[in-house]
Structures are given as C-alpha cells and as structure tokens.
C-alpha cells in the first residue's frame, strides 16, 4: 500500500474498442484498440531560461561646448595676458586684443579698469567616445575638475565682487602710492623710489611749483607740479581716470611717468632733466 500522505497518479483512461480479425486458419480474434487520446496531455517543453538581468543601454554623454563668459570687466592690476590665460583664449592676448582694439586703443599694455572685453569661447568639452570613465560616470574626479574650472573662470551671470576701497593720505607719500596704483592698472612701469627721487629734484615735493624762467616758460608753457610737466606733455600723456588739472599731484605724477616710460622706458631711468 502507498505510504501515508503520498498520492498515486490515477491511471489513464483509454477508450477501448474490440475489432475482429480473421486469422489464416479461420479463427476470429478480438483485438483491443487503444484510443489515441489520453486524459492527460503531455507537458509542454519548458521555456528557455531568460537572462537573470538585462544589460542597460550605455549612458548617453552629450558633447557640449563650455561657453566662456561673453564679456569680462577689467579690474585693477589685470593685463591682457592674464585675462587670456584665465579664460583659455585661443590665440592668447593677441587674439583678445584683436577683438577689442576699438575699446582698448592702440596700446595693448594700457587697459583701463571698468572696460568690458569681449571674450571668445573655450575649447569644446571631450565627447562621449573620448571622455574618461570618471567623466562618463560623473565621478568625483570629473566633479573636482569642473569645480576647479568654475573657480578659475567666473560665471557670466555672477555679480562682480565689490573691491575694498583703498584710501590714501593727502601728502607726498599718499600721492605717490595712489599714482602707483593707477600706473599698475594701466601697465605703466615705475617704482616708489624712482618717482620720489625725481620729485625731490624737480619740485622738492611742492605740488604747486612752477618754473617761470626756463626756455619752456619763455615759450609760454612753463613746467608745473611735482614733476614739472609742461601742458602739451601733460595733455599728450594724461592717463584717463585722473584729473585733467596738471597741478593735481596724482595726475601730474602719472602723466609724467607715462611720458618717461615712453621716452626712457621708466621713470626709474631718469636721473636729470627730462
């Protein structure tokens, strides 16, 4: 007998029919015919196992051009070379100057604070087939690289950072230091020592000094101010952003240094009448 809890499969029920067959000797035999159809159908073949996991489509990485800011507002102490390096300008400062010559003027070394330079676009970012694995995955290395680039190049819509105002004393020391700051913005060479030495020789530090006896005075253009500049020279070498009064200490020093740079290379190279 079957064990408890086991079930035996019920036997298949077939449709049986008796057929008569006559043998060669004349005897009649009854032959059972088993029906072709069984009560239980044969099990269907098992479906082929599918892959446990599907392979995701490769990530789509678009090739995009990282656009540099359309314009850059010049601040004190900047030069075309520095700005070109900062924004990775193709063609360097020469290309930057070529595109902004109408704004800058004929001297690429003299760029005024506050003017807005038009910039070119940076190189395109690497495409998907050339991107590093870290970049394709948006990994930490790629994020760090983007962060460094963002810090190096200010965003186009970022508000300019207000510079801390610098005050200068209203005396010879303050006038020279303020002139040096303007000269640095404009790319005019010169040092405190060179300026101070020439001032003491020309005017003894008196901003109202005037020479009414030399050949220039005879011609009607007396030398004036701390560095004894005649009016035609002051007007020709006046630096934008400073006073148009030749007696103004800062304007007088800056114009004289601009003239000395053009003629002697620097006010530091002047050791006598100039």
C-alpha positions in Angstrom: 0.0 0.0 0.0 1.2 3.6 -0.6 2.6 5.4 2.3 0.5 8.0 4.2 0.5 11.4 2.7 1.5 10.1 -0.8 -0.8 10.3 -3.7 -0.8 7.9 -6.6 -1.4 9.1 -10.0 -4.7 8.0 -11.4 -4.4 5.6 -14.3 -5.1 7.0 -17.7 -8.5 6.0 -19.1 -8.4 4.9 -22.7 -11.3 4.3 -25.0 -11.0 0.7 -25.9 -12.8 -0.9 -28.9 -12.9 -4.6 -30.0 -12.1 -5.3 -33.5 -12.4 -8.7 -35.1 -9.6 -10.2 -37.1 -9.7 -13.4 -39.0 -6.6 -15.5 -38.9 -5.3 -17.6 -41.7 -6.8 -20.7 -40.0 -10.2 -19.1 -39.9 -10.2 -18.3 -36.2 -11.6 -15.0 -35.1 -9.6 -12.9 -32.6 -10.8 -9.9 -30.7 -8.2 -7.2 -30.8 -8.4 -4.3 -28.4 -7.7 -0.8 -29.9 -6.3 1.7 -27.5 -7.6 5.2 -28.1 -5.2 7.7 -29.4 -6.2 10.4 -26.9 -5.1 10.2 -23.3 -6.9 12.0 -20.5 -3.6 13.7 -19.6 -1.8 15.8 -22.1 2.0 15.7 -22.4 3.7 18.5 -20.5 4.8 21.4 -22.7 8.5 21.8 -23.1 10.0 24.2 -20.5 10.7 27.7 -21.9 14.3 28.5 -22.3 15.5 30.4 -19.2 16.0 34.1 -19.8 18.9 36.1 -18.6 18.6 37.0 -15.0 19.5 40.6 -15.6 19.2 42.9 -18.6 22.1 44.9 -19.8 21.3 48.6 -19.6 21.9 50.7 -22.6 25.2 52.6 -22.4 24.8 56.0 -20.9 24.4 58.8 -23.3 27.0 61.5 -22.9 26.5 64.6 -24.9 29.3 66.6 -26.3 28.8 70.2 -25.1 30.7 73.4 -25.6 31.6 75.1 -22.3 30.9 78.7 -23.2 33.2 81.3 -21.6 31.6 84.5 -20.3 30.7 86.8 -23.2 32.4 89.7 -21.5 34.9 90.4 -18.8 35.0 93.6 -16.8 38.6 94.7 -16.3 39.7 95.3 -12.7 42.8 96.9 -11.3 46.1 95.1 -11.9 44.9 92.9 -14.8 46.6 92.6 -18.1 45.5 91.1 -21.5 47.9 88.2 -20.9 46.5 87.4 -17.5 42.9 87.5 -18.8 43.7 85.4 -21.9 45.3 82.7 -19.6 42.4 82.9 -17.2 39.8 82.2 -19.9 42.0 79.9 -22.0 41.6 82.3 -25.0 42.7 80.6 -28.2 45.4 82.8 -29.7 46.4 84.3 -26.4 46.4 88.0 -25.6 47.0 88.9 -29.2 43.6 87.4 -30.2 41.9 89.1 -27.2 43.5 92.4 -28.2 42.5 92.0 -31.8 38.8 91.5 -30.9 38.8 94.5 -28.5 41.1 97.0 -30.2 38.4 99.6 -30.6 37.9 99.6 -26.8 41.5 99.3 -25.7 43.1 101.6 -28.2 46.5 101.3 -29.9 48.4 100.3 -26.8 47.6 96.8 -25.6 49.6 97.4 -22.4 47.1 100.1 -21.3 43.8 98.6 -20.4 41.5 100.7 -18.2 39.6 99.3 -15.2 35.9 99.0 -15.9 36.1 98.5 -19.6 34.3 95.3 -20.8 36.3 93.0 -23.1 34.5 90.6 -25.4 35.8 87.0 -25.0 36.0 84.1 -27.3 34.6 80.6 -26.5 36.7 78.0 -24.8 37.5 74.6 -26.4 34.7 72.1 -26.5 34.5 69.6 -23.7 35.5 66.0 -24.6 32.8 64.0 -26.5 31.4 60.7 -25.2 33.8 58.5 -27.2 36.8 60.3 -25.7 35.6 61.1 -22.3 37.4 59.4 -19.4 35.5 56.7 -17.4 35.2 59.1 -14.4 33.7 61.8 -16.7 31.2 59.4 -18.2 30.1 58.3 -14.8 30.0 61.8 -13.4 32.6 60.6 -10.9 34.4 62.5 -8.2 37.4 63.2 -10.4 35.2 64.9 -13.0 33.3 66.9 -10.5 36.5 68.1 -8.9 37.8 69.1 -12.3 34.7 71.1 -13.1 34.9 72.7 -9.7 38.4 73.9 -10.4 37.5 75.3 -13.8 34.5 77.1 -12.2 36.7 78.7 -9.7 39.3 79.7 -12.3 36.7 81.3 -14.7 33.9 83.4 -13.1 30.4 82.7 -14.4 28.9 85.1 -16.9 26.0 86.0 -14.7 27.9 86.2 -11.5 27.7 89.6 -9.8 31.1 91.4 -9.7 32.7 91.4 -6.3 33.0 94.8 -4.8 36.6 95.7 -4.2 37.5 97.1 -0.9 38.1 100.9 -1.2 41.6 102.0 -0.6 42.3 105.4 1.0 45.5 107.4 0.6 46.9 110.1 2.7 46.8 113.6 1.3 50.6 114.0 1.3 53.6 113.1 -0.9 53.6 109.5 0.3 49.9 109.1 -0.4 50.1 110.8 -3.8 53.0 108.5 -4.9 51.2 105.4 -3.7 47.9 106.3 -5.4 49.8 107.1 -8.6 51.5 103.7 -8.5 48.1 102.0 -8.2 46.8 103.8 -11.3 50.1 103.0 -13.1 49.7 99.3 -12.2 46.2 99.3 -13.7 47.5 100.9 -16.9 50.7 98.9 -17.2 53.0 101.9 -16.7 56.3 101.0 -15.2 57.9 102.8 -12.2 58.8 102.4 -8.6 58.2 104.5 -5.4 61.9 105.2 -5.2 62.2 106.3 -8.8 59.2 108.7 -8.5 60.3 110.1 -5.1 63.8 110.8 -6.3 62.7 112.7 -9.3 60.0 114.7 -7.4 62.6 115.9 -4.9 64.9 117.1 -7.7 62.1 118.8 -9.7 59.9 120.4 -7.1 61.1 119.4 -3.6 57.6 117.9 -3.1 55.6 121.1 -3.8 52.6 120.3 -6.0 52.1 124.0 -6.8 55.6 124.5 -8.0 56.0 126.3 -11.4 59.1 127.3 -13.4 58.7 130.8 -14.9 62.3 131.3 -16.0 63.5 128.5 -18.3 63.1 128.1 -22.1 59.7 126.4 -21.7 58.4 129.4 -19.7 59.7 131.8 -22.4 57.6 129.8 -24.9 54.5 130.2 -22.7 54.5 126.6 -21.5 56.1 126.7 -18.0 56.8 123.4 -16.2 54.2 122.7 -13.4 53.6 120.5 -10.5 55.5 117.8 -8.6 57.3 116.5 -11.7 57.4 119.8 -13.6 55.4 118.8 -16.6 54.5 121.3 -19.3 50.9 121.5 -20.5 51.4 119.9 -24.0 53.2 116.9 -22.5 50.6 116.6 -19.7 47.8 116.6 -22.3 49.5 114.1 -24.6 50.3 111.7 -21.7 47.4 112.3 -19.4 46.1 109.0 -18.0 42.3 108.5 -18.2 40.7 108.3 -14.7 42.9 111.0 -13.3 42.3 114.8 -13.0 42.8 117.0 -16.1 44.4 119.6 -13.8 48.2 119.4 -14.3 48.7 120.7 -10.8 46.8 117.7 -9.3 49.5 115.6 -7.6 48.3 112.2 -8.8 47.5 113.3 -12.3 50.9 115.1 -12.6 52.9 112.1 -11.3 51.0 109.6 -13.5 51.3 111.7 -16.7 55.0 112.3 -16.1 55.6 108.6 -15.5 53.7 107.7 -18.7 55.9 110.2 -20.6 59.1 108.8 -19.0 58.1 105.3 -19.9 57.5 106.2 -23.5 60.8 108.1 -23.8 63.2 106.4 -21.3 61.5 103.0 -20.5 60.6 104.0 -17.0 60.7 107.0 -14.6 63.4 104.9 -12.7 65.8 105.5 -15.6 65.5 109.3 -15.2 68.3 111.0 -13.2 68.2 114.5 -14.5 66.2 117.0 -16.6 63.9 115.1 -18.9 
